[in-house]
Every structure is written in C-alpha cells, then in structure tokens.
Amino acid sequence: MRQVDKLVVVQGPLRRDEEERRWYSEGASNCLVLTRRGRLLEPQPVFAPTSYRLLARQVSAAEARSFAVAHRFSHERPLP
C-alpha cells in the first residue's frame, strides 16, 4: 500500500476503473472505496460521487479492510 500524502482529486465517474468494495462509517455519512485497480478513495458526496479523494495506491483488499477498521469505517459492502 502506497499512501498519497498530497491532495489528489479523481473526477467521477471513474474511467477505466470501477468500485469494488465500500466501507461505511456509522450513519453512512462517510465511506471509503477500494477500486478494482487497487486505489483507495474517499467519494464526495458519498452517494453518486462527482469526485474522489485519492488516499492510497496499490492497495490489496486486506490492506483496505485494515485501513477502514482503523479509521472507524466498520460496515463493509462488496459491490457486484
């Protein structure tokens, strides 16, 4: 996992990539997204995002899960 230290914004909808999993906070006011290409993103807004903040690259599902739990995103939802 390679965390991104600077603010990088990815425009939505995602192109050449798709959301694979989401982790929601209590109340679903925030969430994290793991993409099929291994990017960890924070969508803005949570539902029907128009942009994403890039948090990390080259992230495995296990690393994303650990990151989500450590940051209190406890509700995991795999996407079809």
PDB file as gemmi writes it, atoms N, CA and C in Angstrom:
CRYST1    1.000    1.000    1.000  90.00  90.00  90.00 P 1                      
ATOM      1  N   MET A   1       0.847  -1.170   0.000  1.00  0.00           N  
ATOM      2  CA  MET A   1       0.000   0.000   0.000  1.00  0.00           C  
ATOM      3  C   MET A   1       0.894   1.236   0.000  1.00  0.00           C  
ATOM      4  N   ARG A   2       0.647   2.111  -0.949  1.00  0.00           N  
ATOM      5  CA  ARG A   2       1.399   3.379  -1.036  1.00  0.00           C  
ATOM      6  C   ARG A   2       0.443   4.530  -0.758  1.00  0.00           C  
ATOM      7  N   GLN A   3       0.534   5.095   0.452  1.00  0.00           N  
ATOM      8  CA  GLN A   3      -0.333   6.208   0.803  1.00  0.00           C  
ATOM      9  C   GLN A   3       0.069   7.459   0.043  1.00  0.00           C  
ATOM     10  N   VAL A   4      -0.925   8.284  -0.282  1.00  0.00           N  
ATOM     11  CA  VAL A   4      -0.710   9.528  -1.006  1.00  0.00           C  
ATOM     12  C   VAL A   4      -0.739  10.660   0.020  1.00  0.00           C  
ATOM     13  N   ASP A   5       0.344  11.413   0.118  1.00  0.00           N  
ATOM     14  CA  ASP A   5       0.457  12.463   1.126  1.00  0.00           C  
ATOM     15  C   ASP A   5      -0.172  13.786   0.702  1.00  0.00           C  
ATOM     16  N   LYS A   6      -0.212  14.043  -0.593  1.00  0.00           N  
ATOM     17  CA  LYS A   6      -0.775  15.309  -1.050  1.00  0.00           C  
ATOM     18  C   LYS A   6      -2.228  15.101  -1.470  1.00  0.00           C  
ATOM     19  N   LEU A   7      -2.945  16.184  -1.627  1.00  0.00           N  
ATOM     20  CA  LEU A   7      -4.335  16.120  -2.040  1.00  0.00           C  
ATOM     21  C   LEU A   7      -4.405  15.856  -3.543  1.00  0.00           C  
ATOM     22  N   VAL A   8      -4.972  14.708  -3.895  1.00  0.00           N  
ATOM     23  CA  VAL A   8      -5.173  14.342  -5.296  1.00  0.00           C  
ATOM     24  C   VAL A   8      -6.656  14.047  -5.474  1.00  0.00           C  
ATOM     25  N   VAL A   9      -7.281  14.708  -6.440  1.00  0.00           N  
ATOM     26  CA  VAL A   9      -8.701  14.525  -6.707  1.00  0.00           C  
ATOM     27  C   VAL A   9      -8.868  13.769  -8.013  1.00  0.00           C  
ATOM     28  N   VAL A  10      -9.701  12.741  -7.975  1.00  0.00           N  
ATOM     29  CA  VAL A  10     -10.043  11.940  -9.148  1.00  0.00           C  
ATOM     30  C   VAL A  10     -11.480  12.292  -9.508  1.00  0.00           C  
ATOM     31  N   GLN A  11     -11.701  12.690 -10.742  1.00  0.00           N  
ATOM     32  CA  GLN A  11     -13.043  13.061 -11.172  1.00  0.00           C  
ATOM     33  C   GLN A  11     -13.921  11.826 -11.335  1.00  0.00           C  
ATOM     34  N   GLY A  12     -15.172  11.952 -10.976  1.00  0.00           N  
ATOM     35  CA  GLY A  12     -16.148  10.898 -11.180  1.00  0.00           C  
ATOM     36  C   GLY A  12     -16.979  11.222 -12.407  1.00  0.00           C  
ATOM     37  N   PRO A  13     -17.592  10.267 -13.017  1.00  0.00           N  
ATOM     38  CA  PRO A  13     -17.491   8.852 -12.701  1.00  0.00           C  
ATOM     39  C   PRO A  13     -16.115   8.289 -13.062  1.00  0.00           C  
ATOM     40  N   LEU A  14     -15.752   7.198 -12.400  1.00  0.00           N  
ATOM     41  CA  LEU A  14     -14.447   6.588 -12.648  1.00  0.00           C  
ATOM     42  C   LEU A  14     -14.378   6.071 -14.071  1.00  0.00           C  
ATOM     43  N   ARG A  15     -13.231   6.271 -14.703  1.00  0.00           N  
ATOM     44  CA  ARG A  15     -13.000   5.767 -16.060  1.00  0.00           C  
ATOM     45  C   ARG A  15     -11.898   4.717 -16.002  1.00  0.00           C  
ATOM     46  N   ARG A  16     -12.063   3.654 -16.733  1.00  0.00           N  
ATOM     47  CA  ARG A  16     -11.094   2.541 -16.768  1.00  0.00           C  
ATOM     48  C   ARG A  16     -10.851   1.939 -15.381  1.00  0.00           C  
ATOM     49  N   ASP A  17     -11.808   2.084 -14.502  1.00  0.00           N  
ATOM     50  CA  ASP A  17     -11.729   1.531 -13.147  1.00  0.00           C  
ATOM     51  C   ASP A  17     -13.153   1.468 -12.609  1.00  0.00           C  
ATOM     52  N   GLU A  18     -13.372   0.649 -11.601  1.00  0.00           N  
ATOM     53  CA  GLU A  18     -14.696   0.516 -11.005  1.00  0.00           C  
ATOM     54  C   GLU A  18     -14.560   0.340  -9.508  1.00  0.00           C  
ATOM     55  N   GLU A  19     -15.578   0.747  -8.787  1.00  0.00           N  
ATOM     56  CA  GLU A  19     -15.620   0.484  -7.359  1.00  0.00           C  
ATOM     57  C   GLU A  19     -15.802  -1.014  -7.150  1.00  0.00           C  
ATOM     58  N   GLU A  20     -15.029  -1.570  -6.227  1.00  0.00           N  
ATOM     59  CA  GLU A  20     -15.129  -2.997  -5.922  1.00  0.00           C  
ATOM     60  C   GLU A  20     -15.744  -3.227  -4.545  1.00  0.00           C  
ATOM     61  N   ARG A  21     -15.329  -2.423  -3.557  1.00  0.00           N  
ATOM     62  CA  ARG A  21     -15.840  -2.536  -2.192  1.00  0.00           C  
ATOM     63  C   ARG A  21     -15.996  -1.146  -1.602  1.00  0.00           C  
ATOM     64  N   ARG A  22     -16.905  -1.072  -0.633  1.00  0.00           N  
ATOM     65  CA  ARG A  22     -17.093   0.164   0.126  1.00  0.00           C  
ATOM     66  C   ARG A  22     -17.126  -0.173   1.611  1.00  0.00           C  
ATOM     67  N   TRP A  23     -16.611   0.746   2.411  1.00  0.00           N  
ATOM     68  CA  TRP A  23     -16.705   0.663   3.866  1.00  0.00           C  
ATOM     69  C   TRP A  23     -17.354   1.948   4.338  1.00  0.00           C  
ATOM     70  N   TYR A  24     -18.455   1.817   5.083  1.00  0.00           N  
ATOM     71  CA  TYR A  24     -19.198   2.972   5.556  1.00  0.00           C  
ATOM     72  C   TYR A  24     -18.931   3.233   7.030  1.00  0.00           C  
ATOM     73  N   SER A  25     -18.986   4.515   7.398  1.00  0.00           N  
ATOM     74  CA  SER A  25     -18.932   4.906   8.806  1.00  0.00           C  
ATOM     75  C   SER A  25     -20.323   4.719   9.405  1.00  0.00           C  
ATOM     76  N   GLU A  26     -20.432   4.858  10.716  1.00  0.00           N  
ATOM     77  CA  GLU A  26     -21.744   4.834  11.362  1.00  0.00           C  
ATOM     78  C   GLU A  26     -22.601   5.933  10.762  1.00  0.00           C  
ATOM     79  N   GLY A  27     -23.825   5.609  10.422  1.00  0.00           N  
ATOM     80  CA  GLY A  27     -24.719   6.590   9.826  1.00  0.00           C  
ATOM     81  C   GLY A  27     -24.489   6.820   8.345  1.00  0.00           C  
ATOM     82  N   ALA A  28     -23.489   6.174   7.774  1.00  0.00           N  
ATOM     83  CA  ALA A  28     -23.175   6.263   6.340  1.00  0.00           C  
ATOM     84  C   ALA A  28     -22.920   7.687   5.866  1.00  0.00           C  
ATOM     85  N   SER A  29     -22.397   8.531   6.761  1.00  0.00           N  
ATOM     86  CA  SER A  29     -22.100   9.907   6.360  1.00  0.00           C  
ATOM     87  C   SER A  29     -20.789  10.008   5.583  1.00  0.00           C  
ATOM     88  N   ASN A  30     -19.914   9.016   5.737  1.00  0.00           N  
ATOM     89  CA  ASN A  30     -18.638   8.952   5.012  1.00  0.00           C  
ATOM     90  C   ASN A  30     -18.384   7.511   4.604  1.00  0.00           C  
ATOM     91  N   CYS A  31     -17.533   7.342   3.613  1.00  0.00           N  
ATOM     92  CA  CYS A  31     -17.154   5.977   3.247  1.00  0.00           C  
ATOM     93  C   CYS A  31     -15.804   5.973   2.545  1.00  0.00           C  
ATOM     94  N   LEU A  32     -15.251   4.776   2.435  1.00  0.00           N  
ATOM     95  CA  LEU A  32     -14.020   4.516   1.687  1.00  0.00           C  
ATOM     96  C   LEU A  32     -14.361   3.566   0.567  1.00  0.00           C  
ATOM     97  N   VAL A  33     -13.643   3.683  -0.532  1.00  0.00           N  
ATOM     98  CA  VAL A  33     -13.870   2.837  -1.699  1.00  0.00           C  
ATOM     99  C   VAL A  33     -12.551   2.195  -2.114  1.00  0.00           C  
ATOM    100  N   LEU A  34     -12.577   0.894  -2.357  1.00  0.00           N  
ATOM    101  CA  LEU A  34     -11.456   0.195  -2.978  1.00  0.00           C  
ATOM    102  C   LEU A  34     -11.863  -0.089  -4.413  1.00  0.00           C  
ATOM    103  N   THR A  35     -11.010   0.289  -5.368  1.00  0.00           N  
ATOM    104  CA  THR A  35     -11.324   0.051  -6.777  1.00  0.00           C  
ATOM    105  C   THR A  35     -10.665  -1.240  -7.257  1.00  0.00           C  
ATOM    106  N   ARG A  36     -11.096  -1.699  -8.401  1.00  0.00           N  
ATOM    107  CA  ARG A  36     -10.521  -2.919  -8.994  1.00  0.00           C  
ATOM    108  C   ARG A  36      -9.037  -2.755  -9.315  1.00  0.00           C  
ATOM    109  N   ARG A  37      -8.588  -1.525  -9.571  1.00  0.00           N  
ATOM    110  CA  ARG A  37      -7.170  -1.258  -9.864  1.00  0.00           C  
ATOM    111  C   ARG A  37      -6.345  -1.036  -8.599  1.00  0.00           C  
ATOM    112  N   GLY A  38      -6.969  -1.202  -7.410  1.00  0.00           N  
ATOM    113  CA  GLY A  38      -6.222  -1.108  -6.166  1.00  0.00           C  
ATOM    114  C   GLY A  38      -6.023   0.291  -5.632  1.00  0.00           C  
ATOM    115  N   ARG A  39      -6.949   1.185  -5.958  1.00  0.00           N  
ATOM    116  CA  ARG A  39      -6.873   2.538  -5.394  1.00  0.00           C  
ATOM    117  C   ARG A  39      -7.856   2.639  -4.235  1.00  0.00           C  
ATOM    118  N   LEU A  40      -7.442   3.303  -3.172  1.00  0.00           N  
ATOM    119  CA  LEU A  40      -8.309   3.567  -2.029  1.00  0.00           C  
ATOM    120  C   LEU A  40      -8.753   5.016  -2.128  1.00  0.00           C  
ATOM    121  N   LEU A  41     -10.071   5.221  -2.217  1.00  0.00           N  
ATOM    122  CA  LEU A  41     -10.637   6.542  -2.478  1.00  0.00           C  
ATOM    123  C   LEU A  41     -11.667   6.925  -1.426  1.00  0.00           C  
ATOM    124  N   GLU A  42     -11.878   8.230  -1.296  1.00  0.00           N  
ATOM    125  CA  GLU A  42     -12.941   8.769  -0.457  1.00  0.00           C  
ATOM    126  C   GLU A  42     -13.882   9.550  -1.377  1.00  0.00           C  
ATOM    127  N   PRO A  43     -15.101   9.031  -1.627  1.00  0.00           N  
ATOM    128  CA  PRO A  43     -16.012   9.682  -2.565  1.00  0.00           C  
ATOM    129  C   PRO A  43     -16.659  10.938  -1.981  1.00  0.00           C  
ATOM    130  N   GLN A  44     -16.894  11.920  -2.842  1.00  0.00           N  
ATOM    131  CA  GLN A  44     -17.563  13.164  -2.475  1.00  0.00           C  
ATOM    132  C   GLN A  44     -18.641  13.462  -3.498  1.00  0.00           C  
ATOM    133  N   PRO A  45     -19.902  13.533  -3.184  1.00  0.00           N  
ATOM    134  CA  PRO A  45     -20.521  13.043  -1.963  1.00  0.00           C  
ATOM    135  C   PRO A  45     -20.503  11.524  -1.922  1.00  0.00           C  
ATOM    136  N   VAL A  46     -20.970  10.964  -0.810  1.00  0.00           N  
ATOM    137  CA  VAL A  46     -20.916   9.510  -0.611  1.00  0.00           C  
ATOM    138  C   VAL A  46     -21.700   8.776  -1.694  1.00  0.00           C  
ATOM    139  N   PHE A  47     -22.906   9.244  -1.986  1.00  0.00           N  
ATOM    140  CA  PHE A  47     -23.750   8.579  -2.979  1.00  0.00           C  
ATOM    141  C   PHE A  47     -23.738   9.391  -4.271  1.00  0.00           C  
ATOM    142  N   ALA A  48     -23.579   8.709  -5.391  1.00  0.00           N  
ATOM    143  CA  ALA A  48     -23.452   9.334  -6.713  1.00  0.00           C  
ATOM    144  C   ALA A  48     -22.320  10.368  -6.716  1.00  0.00           C  
ATOM    145  N   PRO A  49     -21.110   9.921  -6.399  1.00  0.00           N  
ATOM    146  CA  PRO A  49     -19.981  10.862  -6.288  1.00  0.00           C  
ATOM    147  C   PRO A  49     -19.631  11.549  -7.607  1.00  0.00           C  
ATOM    148  N   THR A  50     -19.257  12.809  -7.472  1.00  0.00           N  
ATOM    149  CA  THR A  50     -18.781  13.570  -8.627  1.00  0.00           C  
ATOM    150  C   THR A  50     -17.260  13.665  -8.617  1.00  0.00           C  
ATOM    151  N   SER A  51     -16.647  13.352  -7.477  1.00  0.00           N  
ATOM    152  CA  SER A  51     -15.188  13.309  -7.377  1.00  0.00           C  
ATOM    153  C   SER A  51     -14.791  12.416  -6.208  1.00  0.00           C  
ATOM    154  N   TYR A  52     -13.520  12.036  -6.205  1.00  0.00           N  
ATOM    155  CA  TYR A  52     -12.967  11.184  -5.154  1.00  0.00           C  
ATOM    156  C   TYR A  52     -11.629  11.759  -4.706  1.00  0.00           C  
ATOM    157  N   ARG A  53     -11.341  11.652  -3.436  1.00  0.00           N  
ATOM    158  CA  ARG A  53     -10.014  11.992  -2.930  1.00  0.00           C  
ATOM    159  C   ARG A  53      -9.194  10.703  -2.904  1.00  0.00           C  
ATOM    160  N   LEU A  54      -8.045  10.710  -3.548  1.00  0.00           N  
ATOM    161  CA  LEU A  54      -7.162   9.550  -3.588  1.00  0.00           C  
ATOM    162  C   LEU A  54      -6.392   9.459  -2.275  1.00  0.00           C  
ATOM    163  N   LEU A  55      -6.542   8.338  -1.570  1.00  0.00           N  
ATOM    164  CA  LEU A  55      -5.868   8.129  -0.291  1.00  0.00           C  
ATOM    165  C   LEU A  55      -4.627   7.248  -0.423  1.00  0.00           C  
ATOM    166  N   ALA A  56      -4.694   6.219  -1.299  1.00  0.00           N  
ATOM    167  CA  ALA A  56      -3.566   5.296  -1.451  1.00  0.00           C  
ATOM    168  C   ALA A  56      -3.680   4.552  -2.783  1.00  0.00           C  
ATOM    169  N   ARG A  57      -2.538   4.024  -3.220  1.00  0.00           N  
ATOM    170  CA  ARG A  57      -2.455   3.219  -4.449  1.00  0.00           C  
ATOM    171  C   ARG A  57      -1.877   1.866  -4.114  1.00  0.00           C  
ATOM    172  N   GLN A  58      -2.055   0.930  -5.027  1.00  0.00           N  
ATOM    173  CA  GLN A  58      -1.522  -0.429  -4.872  1.00  0.00           C  
ATOM    174  C   GLN A  58      -1.975  -1.055  -3.559  1.00  0.00           C  
ATOM    175  N   VAL A  59      -3.284  -0.978  -3.318  1.00  0.00           N  
ATOM    176  CA  VAL A  59      -3.878  -1.439  -2.072  1.00  0.00           C  
ATOM    177  C   VAL A  59      -4.563  -2.787  -2.300  1.00  0.00           C  
ATOM    178  N   SER A  60      -4.263  -3.750  -1.455  1.00  0.00           N  
ATOM    179  CA  SER A  60      -4.946  -5.040  -1.510  1.00  0.00           C  
ATOM    180  C   SER A  60      -6.241  -4.946  -0.707  1.00  0.00           C  
ATOM    181  N   ALA A  61      -7.119  -5.915  -0.884  1.00  0.00           N  
ATOM    182  CA  ALA A  61      -8.376  -5.929  -0.130  1.00  0.00           C  
ATOM    183  C   ALA A  61      -8.107  -6.018   1.370  1.00  0.00           C  
ATOM    184  N   ALA A  62      -7.130  -6.811   1.768  1.00  0.00           N  
ATOM    185  CA  ALA A  62      -6.801  -6.953   3.192  1.00  0.00           C  
ATOM    186  C   ALA A  62      -6.267  -5.640   3.770  1.00  0.00           C  
ATOM    187  N   GLU A  63      -5.426  -4.952   3.025  1.00  0.00           N  
ATOM    188  CA  GLU A  63      -4.898  -3.660   3.479  1.00  0.00           C  
ATOM    189  C   GLU A  63      -6.021  -2.629   3.586  1.00  0.00           C  
ATOM    190  N   ALA A  64      -6.907  -2.619   2.606  1.00  0.00           N  
ATOM    191  CA  ALA A  64      -8.032  -1.679   2.632  1.00  0.00           C  
ATOM    192  C   ALA A  64      -8.931  -1.955   3.826  1.00  0.00           C  
ATOM    193  N   ARG A  65      -9.192  -3.224   4.098  1.00  0.00           N  
ATOM    194  CA  ARG A  65     -10.025  -3.608   5.239  1.00  0.00           C  
ATOM    195  C   ARG A  65      -9.387  -3.145   6.548  1.00  0.00           C  
ATOM    196  N   SER A  66      -8.094  -3.346   6.699  1.00  0.00           N  
ATOM    197  CA  SER A  66      -7.384  -2.912   7.910  1.00  0.00           C  
ATOM    198  C   SER A  66      -7.428  -1.396   8.056  1.00  0.00           C  
ATOM    199  N   PHE A  67      -7.206  -0.682   6.968  1.00  0.00           N  
ATOM    200  CA  PHE A  67      -7.260   0.780   6.977  1.00  0.00           C  
ATOM    201  C   PHE A  67      -8.654   1.251   7.379  1.00  0.00           C  
ATOM    202  N   ALA A  68      -9.681   0.639   6.805  1.00  0.00           N  
ATOM    203  CA  ALA A  68     -11.065   1.023   7.094  1.00  0.00           C  
ATOM    204  C   ALA A  68     -11.395   0.823   8.569  1.00  0.00           C  
ATOM    205  N   VAL A  69     -11.047  -0.318   9.110  1.00  0.00           N  
ATOM    206  CA  VAL A  69     -11.339  -0.607  10.517  1.00  0.00           C  
ATOM    207  C   VAL A  69     -10.581   0.353  11.430  1.00  0.00           C  
ATOM    208  N   ALA A  70      -9.322   0.629  11.115  1.00  0.00           N  
ATOM    209  CA  ALA A  70      -8.510   1.546  11.924  1.00  0.00           C  
ATOM    210  C   ALA A  70      -9.070   2.968  11.919  1.00  0.00           C  
ATOM    211  N   HIS A  71      -9.790   3.334  10.848  1.00  0.00           N  
ATOM    212  CA  HIS A  71     -10.353   4.680  10.737  1.00  0.00           C  
ATOM    213  C   HIS A  71     -11.865   4.708  10.981  1.00  0.00           C  
ATOM    214  N   ARG A  72     -12.380   3.645  11.626  1.00  0.00           N  
ATOM    215  CA  ARG A  72     -13.783   3.549  12.049  1.00  0.00           C  
ATOM    216  C   ARG A  72     -14.789   3.487  10.906  1.00  0.00           C  
ATOM    217  N   PHE A  73     -14.404   2.834   9.834  1.00  0.00           N  
ATOM    218  CA  PHE A  73     -15.337   2.520   8.745  1.00  0.00           C  
ATOM    219  C   PHE A  73     -15.637   1.031   8.871  1.00  0.00           C  
ATOM    220  N   SER A  74     -16.624   0.710   9.668  1.00  0.00           N  
ATOM    221  CA  SER A  74     -16.809  -0.687  10.078  1.00  0.00           C  
ATOM    222  C   SER A  74     -17.814  -1.478   9.254  1.00  0.00           C  
ATOM    223  N   HIS A  75     -18.563  -0.842   8.384  1.00  0.00           N  
ATOM    224  CA  HIS A  75     -19.598  -1.552   7.618  1.00  0.00           C  
ATOM    225  C   HIS A  75     -19.115  -1.790   6.187  1.00  0.00           C  
ATOM    226  N   GLU A  76     -18.698  -3.032   5.901  1.00  0.00           N  
ATOM    227  CA  GLU A  76     -18.163  -3.370   4.581  1.00  0.00           C  
ATOM    228  C   GLU A  76     -19.274  -3.825   3.656  1.00  0.00           C  
ATOM    229  N   ARG A  77     -19.180  -3.387   2.396  1.00  0.00           N  
ATOM    230  CA  ARG A  77     -20.169  -3.786   1.377  1.00  0.00           C  
ATOM    231  C   ARG A  77     -19.451  -4.071   0.067  1.00  0.00           C  
ATOM    232  N   PRO A  78     -19.359  -5.360  -0.315  1.00  0.00           N  
ATOM    233  CA  PRO A  78     -18.824  -5.688  -1.643  1.00  0.00           C  
ATOM    234  C   PRO A  78     -19.810  -5.228  -2.713  1.00  0.00           C  
ATOM    235  N   LEU A  79     -19.320  -4.790  -3.837  1.00  0.00           N  
ATOM    236  CA  LEU A  79     -20.184  -4.352  -4.936  1.00  0.00           C  
ATOM    237  C   LEU A  79     -20.171  -5.398  -6.046  1.00  0.00           C  
ATOM    238  N   PRO A  80     -21.308  -5.541  -6.730  1.00  0.00           N  
ATOM    239  CA  PRO A  80     -21.385  -6.556  -7.803  1.00  0.00           C  
ATOM    240  C   PRO A  80     -20.518  -6.225  -8.991  1.00  0.00           C  
TER     241      PRO A  80                                                      
END                                                                             
